[in-house]
Each structure stands twice: as structure tokens, then as C-alpha cells.
Amino acid sequence: MYLLIAVINNEELIDDLITGWLDIGITGATVVESTDFIQLISQHVPIFAGFRTLTSGGMRHNRTLFTAIRDPEILDQAVAYLESLCRETGKTHQGVYFVAPLTNFGHLGKEVNMDQRKQDLEKKLAG
């Protein structure tokens, strides 16, 4: 089992990334808003304001996605899609990703069978 984490600097890629990962079979990922520490310090400490040009094109926020993936083949497909999507923009500094092994993973709360999980996912996507 693996943990895939991607920090995306280009917010315009998020919808395509999530859709592509869904098509691959990744049905559970978490997306959080994050801030590069250089951006943070350049906003709050005036002496470092010049650092803004060194970061993600002046963007103040990133999106960080993380997901647990059991199948190494799915992981490879997810990474390949992420890399190709970022390359297609023709821009530099689209973000970073890394993969870490997971030693433990579990669901919290009441157990749900796979049919119920699929129905729940379809409801989320429809609404």
C-alpha cells in the first residue's frame, strides 16, 4: 500500500486531475488548500517580499492531494497521468509529488460493503 501526495501549484489542473484519477479507479482522495512557506514568509515579513518571484508565479495557495493506493499498477497510472497533465500546460513549477509506503491503513466508523460504497460515491458525484 502506498501514499501518493501531490502539491499542485496550478489550481486550474485540479478538476482534470481528480477526473482522471477517478477514471483510473481512485475513488478516495483528500484535497486541502496549502501555502508554500516562501509565500507565507514573503507575505508576513516585509524584508522577504522579494521572495514572491521565486515561488509558484506569485500564487499564494496550492492544492495538496493525498490518497492511499493499494495496487502498484494503479499508482503507476496515477503518477503517469499527473506527470502528463502537468507537462501539457507547457509551464514550469506546476508542483511536486511523492510516494511513501504505508504500513497501516484502515477505515474509521461503521463498515460499509463495496456495493454501498459505490452507491455513496455515485450520490456524491451526482449531487
Chimera marker file (.cmm) of the C-alpha trace (Angstrom):
<marker_set name="trace">
<marker id="1" x="0.000" y="0.000" z="0.000" r="1" g="1" b="0" radius="0.5"/>
<marker id="2" x="1.215" y="3.487" z="-0.890" r="1" g="1" b="0" radius="0.5"/>
<marker id="3" x="0.510" y="7.097" z="-0.024" r="1" g="1" b="0" radius="0.5"/>
<marker id="4" x="0.572" y="9.409" z="-3.043" r="1" g="1" b="0" radius="0.5"/>
<marker id="5" x="0.865" y="13.104" z="-2.212" r="1" g="1" b="0" radius="0.5"/>
<marker id="6" x="0.768" y="15.796" z="-4.889" r="1" g="1" b="0" radius="0.5"/>
<marker id="7" x="1.200" y="19.509" z="-4.242" r="1" g="1" b="0" radius="0.5"/>
<marker id="8" x="-0.236" y="21.325" z="-7.248" r="1" g="1" b="0" radius="0.5"/>
<marker id="9" x="0.680" y="24.964" z="-7.843" r="1" g="1" b="0" radius="0.5"/>
<marker id="10" x="-1.700" y="25.396" z="-10.786" r="1" g="1" b="0" radius="0.5"/>
<marker id="11" x="-5.249" y="25.340" z="-9.439" r="1" g="1" b="0" radius="0.5"/>
<marker id="12" x="-6.618" y="25.040" z="-12.982" r="1" g="1" b="0" radius="0.5"/>
<marker id="13" x="-5.367" y="21.426" z="-13.091" r="1" g="1" b="0" radius="0.5"/>
<marker id="14" x="-7.333" y="20.174" z="-10.086" r="1" g="1" b="0" radius="0.5"/>
<marker id="15" x="-10.619" y="19.297" z="-11.838" r="1" g="1" b="0" radius="0.5"/>
<marker id="16" x="-8.846" y="17.406" z="-14.628" r="1" g="1" b="0" radius="0.5"/>
<marker id="17" x="-6.599" y="15.646" z="-12.133" r="1" g="1" b="0" radius="0.5"/>
<marker id="18" x="-9.477" y="14.464" z="-9.973" r="1" g="1" b="0" radius="0.5"/>
<marker id="19" x="-11.492" y="13.356" z="-13.007" r="1" g="1" b="0" radius="0.5"/>
<marker id="20" x="-8.520" y="11.486" z="-14.429" r="1" g="1" b="0" radius="0.5"/>
<marker id="21" x="-7.815" y="9.752" z="-11.135" r="1" g="1" b="0" radius="0.5"/>
<marker id="22" x="-11.484" y="8.736" z="-10.894" r="1" g="1" b="0" radius="0.5"/>
<marker id="23" x="-11.223" y="7.216" z="-14.374" r="1" g="1" b="0" radius="0.5"/>
<marker id="24" x="-8.159" y="5.249" z="-13.230" r="1" g="1" b="0" radius="0.5"/>
<marker id="25" x="-10.063" y="3.911" z="-10.234" r="1" g="1" b="0" radius="0.5"/>
<marker id="26" x="-9.002" y="6.209" z="-7.418" r="1" g="1" b="0" radius="0.5"/>
<marker id="27" x="-12.239" y="6.936" z="-5.594" r="1" g="1" b="0" radius="0.5"/>
<marker id="28" x="-10.883" y="8.341" z="-2.368" r="1" g="1" b="0" radius="0.5"/>
<marker id="29" x="-8.571" y="11.329" z="-2.160" r="1" g="1" b="0" radius="0.5"/>
<marker id="30" x="-8.375" y="14.341" z="0.099" r="1" g="1" b="0" radius="0.5"/>
<marker id="31" x="-7.715" y="17.849" z="-1.201" r="1" g="1" b="0" radius="0.5"/>
<marker id="32" x="-6.517" y="20.613" z="1.100" r="1" g="1" b="0" radius="0.5"/>
<marker id="33" x="-5.514" y="24.191" z="0.475" r="1" g="1" b="0" radius="0.5"/>
<marker id="34" x="-1.878" y="24.734" z="1.339" r="1" g="1" b="0" radius="0.5"/>
<marker id="35" x="0.647" y="27.561" z="1.249" r="1" g="1" b="0" radius="0.5"/>
<marker id="36" x="4.297" y="27.412" z="0.289" r="1" g="1" b="0" radius="0.5"/>
<marker id="37" x="6.438" y="28.586" z="3.194" r="1" g="1" b="0" radius="0.5"/>
<marker id="38" x="8.282" y="31.098" z="0.988" r="1" g="1" b="0" radius="0.5"/>
<marker id="39" x="4.930" y="32.624" z="0.035" r="1" g="1" b="0" radius="0.5"/>
<marker id="40" x="3.907" y="32.689" z="3.676" r="1" g="1" b="0" radius="0.5"/>
<marker id="41" x="7.066" y="34.400" z="4.871" r="1" g="1" b="0" radius="0.5"/>
<marker id="42" x="7.049" y="36.835" z="1.936" r="1" g="1" b="0" radius="0.5"/>
<marker id="43" x="3.516" y="37.924" z="2.904" r="1" g="1" b="0" radius="0.5"/>
<marker id="44" x="4.183" y="38.346" z="6.618" r="1" g="1" b="0" radius="0.5"/>
<marker id="45" x="7.797" y="39.512" z="6.827" r="1" g="1" b="0" radius="0.5"/>
<marker id="46" x="8.376" y="42.576" z="4.620" r="1" g="1" b="0" radius="0.5"/>
<marker id="47" x="12.112" y="42.016" z="4.298" r="1" g="1" b="0" radius="0.5"/>
<marker id="48" x="11.356" y="38.780" z="2.409" r="1" g="1" b="0" radius="0.5"/>
<marker id="49" x="8.783" y="40.265" z="-0.010" r="1" g="1" b="0" radius="0.5"/>
<marker id="50" x="11.190" y="39.780" z="-2.927" r="1" g="1" b="0" radius="0.5"/>
<marker id="51" x="10.923" y="36.001" z="-2.488" r="1" g="1" b="0" radius="0.5"/>
<marker id="52" x="7.460" y="36.038" z="-4.081" r="1" g="1" b="0" radius="0.5"/>
<marker id="53" x="9.027" y="35.931" z="-7.530" r="1" g="1" b="0" radius="0.5"/>
<marker id="54" x="10.924" y="32.733" z="-6.636" r="1" g="1" b="0" radius="0.5"/>
<marker id="55" x="7.803" y="30.707" z="-5.904" r="1" g="1" b="0" radius="0.5"/>
<marker id="56" x="4.801" y="29.499" z="-7.869" r="1" g="1" b="0" radius="0.5"/>
<marker id="57" x="4.344" y="32.543" z="-10.058" r="1" g="1" b="0" radius="0.5"/>
<marker id="58" x="3.069" y="34.705" z="-7.244" r="1" g="1" b="0" radius="0.5"/>
<marker id="59" x="0.237" y="32.349" z="-6.345" r="1" g="1" b="0" radius="0.5"/>
<marker id="60" x="-0.450" y="32.382" z="-2.623" r="1" g="1" b="0" radius="0.5"/>
<marker id="61" x="-2.033" y="28.946" z="-2.376" r="1" g="1" b="0" radius="0.5"/>
<marker id="62" x="-1.548" y="25.422" z="-3.639" r="1" g="1" b="0" radius="0.5"/>
<marker id="63" x="-3.759" y="22.379" z="-3.507" r="1" g="1" b="0" radius="0.5"/>
<marker id="64" x="-2.372" y="19.300" z="-1.821" r="1" g="1" b="0" radius="0.5"/>
<marker id="65" x="-3.966" y="15.985" z="-2.739" r="1" g="1" b="0" radius="0.5"/>
<marker id="66" x="-3.301" y="12.761" z="-0.934" r="1" g="1" b="0" radius="0.5"/>
<marker id="67" x="-4.627" y="9.288" z="-1.447" r="1" g="1" b="0" radius="0.5"/>
<marker id="68" x="-3.885" y="5.759" z="-0.300" r="1" g="1" b="0" radius="0.5"/>
<marker id="69" x="-3.452" y="3.292" z="-3.157" r="1" g="1" b="0" radius="0.5"/>
<marker id="70" x="-3.231" y="-0.488" z="-2.762" r="1" g="1" b="0" radius="0.5"/>
<marker id="71" x="-2.402" y="-1.556" z="-6.301" r="1" g="1" b="0" radius="0.5"/>
<marker id="72" x="1.069" y="-0.630" z="-7.667" r="1" g="1" b="0" radius="0.5"/>
<marker id="73" x="-0.360" y="-0.604" z="-11.191" r="1" g="1" b="0" radius="0.5"/>
<marker id="74" x="-2.979" y="1.986" z="-10.220" r="1" g="1" b="0" radius="0.5"/>
<marker id="75" x="-0.241" y="4.004" z="-8.523" r="1" g="1" b="0" radius="0.5"/>
<marker id="76" x="1.862" y="3.968" z="-11.702" r="1" g="1" b="0" radius="0.5"/>
<marker id="77" x="-1.133" y="5.077" z="-13.774" r="1" g="1" b="0" radius="0.5"/>
<marker id="78" x="-1.966" y="7.864" z="-11.311" r="1" g="1" b="0" radius="0.5"/>
<marker id="79" x="1.597" y="9.201" z="-11.352" r="1" g="1" b="0" radius="0.5"/>
<marker id="80" x="1.835" y="8.958" z="-15.151" r="1" g="1" b="0" radius="0.5"/>
<marker id="81" x="-1.439" y="10.873" z="-15.527" r="1" g="1" b="0" radius="0.5"/>
<marker id="82" x="-0.302" y="13.538" z="-13.042" r="1" g="1" b="0" radius="0.5"/>
<marker id="83" x="3.023" y="13.995" z="-14.838" r="1" g="1" b="0" radius="0.5"/>
<marker id="84" x="1.438" y="14.179" z="-18.308" r="1" g="1" b="0" radius="0.5"/>
<marker id="85" x="-1.235" y="16.630" z="-17.150" r="1" g="1" b="0" radius="0.5"/>
<marker id="86" x="1.394" y="18.982" z="-15.723" r="1" g="1" b="0" radius="0.5"/>
<marker id="87" x="3.635" y="18.638" z="-18.793" r="1" g="1" b="0" radius="0.5"/>
<marker id="88" x="0.745" y="19.520" z="-21.125" r="1" g="1" b="0" radius="0.5"/>
<marker id="89" x="0.480" y="23.006" z="-19.622" r="1" g="1" b="0" radius="0.5"/>
<marker id="90" x="3.875" y="23.904" z="-21.040" r="1" g="1" b="0" radius="0.5"/>
<marker id="91" x="4.612" y="25.735" z="-17.797" r="1" g="1" b="0" radius="0.5"/>
<marker id="92" x="7.307" y="25.191" z="-15.201" r="1" g="1" b="0" radius="0.5"/>
<marker id="93" x="6.700" y="24.911" z="-11.457" r="1" g="1" b="0" radius="0.5"/>
<marker id="94" x="3.395" y="23.033" z="-11.655" r="1" g="1" b="0" radius="0.5"/>
<marker id="95" x="4.066" y="21.295" z="-8.350" r="1" g="1" b="0" radius="0.5"/>
<marker id="96" x="5.666" y="18.221" z="-6.831" r="1" g="1" b="0" radius="0.5"/>
<marker id="97" x="4.611" y="14.738" z="-5.834" r="1" g="1" b="0" radius="0.5"/>
<marker id="98" x="5.985" y="11.926" z="-3.772" r="1" g="1" b="0" radius="0.5"/>
<marker id="99" x="5.051" y="8.388" z="-2.846" r="1" g="1" b="0" radius="0.5"/>
<marker id="100" x="5.589" y="6.795" z="0.551" r="1" g="1" b="0" radius="0.5"/>
<marker id="101" x="4.891" y="3.250" z="1.672" r="1" g="1" b="0" radius="0.5"/>
<marker id="102" x="2.000" y="2.811" z="4.094" r="1" g="1" b="0" radius="0.5"/>
<marker id="103" x="2.419" y="0.284" z="6.861" r="1" g="1" b="0" radius="0.5"/>
<marker id="104" x="-1.093" y="0.672" z="8.283" r="1" g="1" b="0" radius="0.5"/>
<marker id="105" x="-4.392" y="1.708" z="6.756" r="1" g="1" b="0" radius="0.5"/>
<marker id="106" x="-7.940" y="1.370" z="7.984" r="1" g="1" b="0" radius="0.5"/>
<marker id="107" x="-11.410" y="2.846" z="7.683" r="1" g="1" b="0" radius="0.5"/>
<marker id="108" x="-12.992" y="4.525" z="10.672" r="1" g="1" b="0" radius="0.5"/>
<marker id="109" x="-16.641" y="4.207" z="11.564" r="1" g="1" b="0" radius="0.5"/>
<marker id="110" x="-19.302" y="1.737" z="10.589" r="1" g="1" b="0" radius="0.5"/>
<marker id="111" x="-18.276" y="-0.844" z="7.999" r="1" g="1" b="0" radius="0.5"/>
<marker id="112" x="-19.798" y="-0.387" z="4.551" r="1" g="1" b="0" radius="0.5"/>
<marker id="113" x="-19.840" y="-3.069" z="1.882" r="1" g="1" b="0" radius="0.5"/>
<marker id="114" x="-18.443" y="-2.273" z="-1.558" r="1" g="1" b="0" radius="0.5"/>
<marker id="115" x="-21.910" y="-2.003" z="-3.176" r="1" g="1" b="0" radius="0.5"/>
<marker id="116" x="-22.942" y="0.588" z="-0.594" r="1" g="1" b="0" radius="0.5"/>
<marker id="117" x="-19.633" y="2.455" z="-1.056" r="1" g="1" b="0" radius="0.5"/>
<marker id="118" x="-20.236" y="2.566" z="-4.816" r="1" g="1" b="0" radius="0.5"/>
<marker id="119" x="-23.755" y="3.920" z="-4.306" r="1" g="1" b="0" radius="0.5"/>
<marker id="120" x="-22.475" y="6.548" z="-1.878" r="1" g="1" b="0" radius="0.5"/>
<marker id="121" x="-19.844" y="7.629" z="-4.382" r="1" g="1" b="0" radius="0.5"/>
<marker id="122" x="-22.414" y="7.868" z="-7.180" r="1" g="1" b="0" radius="0.5"/>
<marker id="123" x="-24.613" y="10.050" z="-4.949" r="1" g="1" b="0" radius="0.5"/>
<marker id="124" x="-21.681" y="12.366" z="-4.207" r="1" g="1" b="0" radius="0.5"/>
<marker id="125" x="-20.833" y="12.683" z="-7.887" r="1" g="1" b="0" radius="0.5"/>
<marker id="126" x="-24.446" y="13.307" z="-8.906" r="1" g="1" b="0" radius="0.5"/>
<marker id="127" x="-25.160" y="15.930" z="-6.254" r="1" g="1" b="0" radius="0.5"/>
<link id1="1" id2="2" r="1" g="1" b="0" radius="0.2"/>
<link id1="2" id2="3" r="1" g="1" b="0" radius="0.2"/>
<link id1="3" id2="4" r="1" g="1" b="0" radius="0.2"/>
<link id1="4" id2="5" r="1" g="1" b="0" radius="0.2"/>
<link id1="5" id2="6" r="1" g="1" b="0" radius="0.2"/>
<link id1="6" id2="7" r="1" g="1" b="0" radius="0.2"/>
<link id1="7" id2="8" r="1" g="1" b="0" radius="0.2"/>
<link id1="8" id2="9" r="1" g="1" b="0" radius="0.2"/>
<link id1="9" id2="10" r="1" g="1" b="0" radius="0.2"/>
<link id1="10" id2="11" r="1" g="1" b="0" radius="0.2"/>
<link id1="11" id2="12" r="1" g="1" b="0" radius="0.2"/>
<link id1="12" id2="13" r="1" g="1" b="0" radius="0.2"/>
<link id1="13" id2="14" r="1" g="1" b="0" radius="0.2"/>
<link id1="14" id2="15" r="1" g="1" b="0" radius="0.2"/>
<link id1="15" id2="16" r="1" g="1" b="0" radius="0.2"/>
<link id1="16" id2="17" r="1" g="1" b="0" radius="0.2"/>
<link id1="17" id2="18" r="1" g="1" b="0" radius="0.2"/>
<link id1="18" id2="19" r="1" g="1" b="0" radius="0.2"/>
<link id1="19" id2="20" r="1" g="1" b="0" radius="0.2"/>
<link id1="20" id2="21" r="1" g="1" b="0" radius="0.2"/>
<link id1="21" id2="22" r="1" g="1" b="0" radius="0.2"/>
<link id1="22" id2="23" r="1" g="1" b="0" radius="0.2"/>
<link id1="23" id2="24" r="1" g="1" b="0" radius="0.2"/>
<link id1="24" id2="25" r="1" g="1" b="0" radius="0.2"/>
<link id1="25" id2="26" r="1" g="1" b="0" radius="0.2"/>
<link id1="26" id2="27" r="1" g="1" b="0" radius="0.2"/>
<link id1="27" id2="28" r="1" g="1" b="0" radius="0.2"/>
<link id1="28" id2="29" r="1" g="1" b="0" radius="0.2"/>
<link id1="29" id2="30" r="1" g="1" b="0" radius="0.2"/>
<link id1="30" id2="31" r="1" g="1" b="0" radius="0.2"/>
<link id1="31" id2="32" r="1" g="1" b="0" radius="0.2"/>
<link id1="32" id2="33" r="1" g="1" b="0" radius="0.2"/>
<link id1="33" id2="34" r="1" g="1" b="0" radius="0.2"/>
<link id1="34" id2="35" r="1" g="1" b="0" radius="0.2"/>
<link id1="35" id2="36" r="1" g="1" b="0" radius="0.2"/>
<link id1="36" id2="37" r="1" g="1" b="0" radius="0.2"/>
<link id1="37" id2="38" r="1" g="1" b="0" radius="0.2"/>
<link id1="38" id2="39" r="1" g="1" b="0" radius="0.2"/>
<link id1="39" id2="40" r="1" g="1" b="0" radius="0.2"/>
<link id1="40" id2="41" r="1" g="1" b="0" radius="0.2"/>
<link id1="41" id2="42" r="1" g="1" b="0" radius="0.2"/>
<link id1="42" id2="43" r="1" g="1" b="0" radius="0.2"/>
<link id1="43" id2="44" r="1" g="1" b="0" radius="0.2"/>
<link id1="44" id2="45" r="1" g="1" b="0" radius="0.2"/>
<link id1="45" id2="46" r="1" g="1" b="0" radius="0.2"/>
<link id1="46" id2="47" r="1" g="1" b="0" radius="0.2"/>
<link id1="47" id2="48" r="1" g="1" b="0" radius="0.2"/>
<link id1="48" id2="49" r="1" g="1" b="0" radius="0.2"/>
<link id1="49" id2="50" r="1" g="1" b="0" radius="0.2"/>
<link id1="50" id2="51" r="1" g="1" b="0" radius="0.2"/>
<link id1="51" id2="52" r="1" g="1" b="0" radius="0.2"/>
<link id1="52" id2="53" r="1" g="1" b="0" radius="0.2"/>
<link id1="53" id2="54" r="1" g="1" b="0" radius="0.2"/>
<link id1="54" id2="55" r="1" g="1" b="0" radius="0.2"/>
<link id1="55" id2="56" r="1" g="1" b="0" radius="0.2"/>
<link id1="56" id2="57" r="1" g="1" b="0" radius="0.2"/>
<link id1="57" id2="58" r="1" g="1" b="0" radius="0.2"/>
<link id1="58" id2="59" r="1" g="1" b="0" radius="0.2"/>
<link id1="59" id2="60" r="1" g="1" b="0" radius="0.2"/>
<link id1="60" id2="61" r="1" g="1" b="0" radius="0.2"/>
<link id1="61" id2="62" r="1" g="1" b="0" radius="0.2"/>
<link id1="62" id2="63" r="1" g="1" b="0" radius="0.2"/>
<link id1="63" id2="64" r="1" g="1" b="0" radius="0.2"/>
<link id1="64" id2="65" r="1" g="1" b="0" radius="0.2"/>
<link id1="65" id2="66" r="1" g="1" b="0" radius="0.2"/>
<link id1="66" id2="67" r="1" g="1" b="0" radius="0.2"/>
<link id1="67" id2="68" r="1" g="1" b="0" radius="0.2"/>
<link id1="68" id2="69" r="1" g="1" b="0" radius="0.2"/>
<link id1="69" id2="70" r="1" g="1" b="0" radius="0.2"/>
<link id1="70" id2="71" r="1" g="1" b="0" radius="0.2"/>
<link id1="71" id2="72" r="1" g="1" b="0" radius="0.2"/>
<link id1="72" id2="73" r="1" g="1" b="0" radius="0.2"/>
<link id1="73" id2="74" r="1" g="1" b="0" radius="0.2"/>
<link id1="74" id2="75" r="1" g="1" b="0" radius="0.2"/>
<link id1="75" id2="76" r="1" g="1" b="0" radius="0.2"/>
<link id1="76" id2="77" r="1" g="1" b="0" radius="0.2"/>
<link id1="77" id2="78" r="1" g="1" b="0" radius="0.2"/>
<link id1="78" id2="79" r="1" g="1" b="0" radius="0.2"/>
<link id1="79" id2="80" r="1" g="1" b="0" radius="0.2"/>
<link id1="80" id2="81" r="1" g="1" b="0" radius="0.2"/>
<link id1="81" id2="82" r="1" g="1" b="0" radius="0.2"/>
<link id1="82" id2="83" r="1" g="1" b="0" radius="0.2"/>
<link id1="83" id2="84" r="1" g="1" b="0" radius="0.2"/>
<link id1="84" id2="85" r="1" g="1" b="0" radius="0.2"/>
<link id1="85" id2="86" r="1" g="1" b="0" radius="0.2"/>
<link id1="86" id2="87" r="1" g="1" b="0" radius="0.2"/>
<link id1="87" id2="88" r="1" g="1" b="0" radius="0.2"/>
<link id1="88" id2="89" r="1" g="1" b="0" radius="0.2"/>
<link id1="89" id2="90" r="1" g="1" b="0" radius="0.2"/>
<link id1="90" id2="91" r="1" g="1" b="0" radius="0.2"/>
<link id1="91" id2="92" r="1" g="1" b="0" radius="0.2"/>
<link id1="92" id2="93" r="1" g="1" b="0" radius="0.2"/>
<link id1="93" id2="94" r="1" g="1" b="0" radius="0.2"/>
<link id1="94" id2="95" r="1" g="1" b="0" radius="0.2"/>
<link id1="95" id2="96" r="1" g="1" b="0" radius="0.2"/>
<link id1="96" id2="97" r="1" g="1" b="0" radius="0.2"/>
<link id1="97" id2="98" r="1" g="1" b="0" radius="0.2"/>
<link id1="98" id2="99" r="1" g="1" b="0" radius="0.2"/>
<link id1="99" id2="100" r="1" g="1" b="0" radius="0.2"/>
<link id1="100" id2="101" r="1" g="1" b="0" radius="0.2"/>
<link id1="101" id2="102" r="1" g="1" b="0" radius="0.2"/>
<link id1="102" id2="103" r="1" g="1" b="0" radius="0.2"/>
<link id1="103" id2="104" r="1" g="1" b="0" radius="0.2"/>
<link id1="104" id2="105" r="1" g="1" b="0" radius="0.2"/>
<link id1="105" id2="106" r="1" g="1" b="0" radius="0.2"/>
<link id1="106" id2="107" r="1" g="1" b="0" radius="0.2"/>
<link id1="107" id2="108" r="1" g="1" b="0" radius="0.2"/>
<link id1="108" id2="109" r="1" g="1" b="0" radius="0.2"/>
<link id1="109" id2="110" r="1" g="1" b="0" radius="0.2"/>
<link id1="110" id2="111" r="1" g="1" b="0" radius="0.2"/>
<link id1="111" id2="112" r="1" g="1" b="0" radius="0.2"/>
<link id1="112" id2="113" r="1" g="1" b="0" radius="0.2"/>
<link id1="113" id2="114" r="1" g="1" b="0" radius="0.2"/>
<link id1="114" id2="115" r="1" g="1" b="0" radius="0.2"/>
<link id1="115" id2="116" r="1" g="1" b="0" radius="0.2"/>
<link id1="116" id2="117" r="1" g="1" b="0" radius="0.2"/>
<link id1="117" id2="118" r="1" g="1" b="0" radius="0.2"/>
<link id1="118" id2="119" r="1" g="1" b="0" radius="0.2"/>
<link id1="119" id2="120" r="1" g="1" b="0" radius="0.2"/>
<link id1="120" id2="121" r="1" g="1" b="0" radius="0.2"/>
<link id1="121" id2="122" r="1" g="1" b="0" radius="0.2"/>
<link id1="122" id2="123" r="1" g="1" b="0" radius="0.2"/>
<link id1="123" id2="124" r="1" g="1" b="0" radius="0.2"/>
<link id1="124" id2="125" r="1" g="1" b="0" radius="0.2"/>
<link id1="125" id2="126" r="1" g="1" b="0" radius="0.2"/>
<link id1="126" id2="127" r="1" g="1" b="0" radius="0.2"/>
</marker_set>
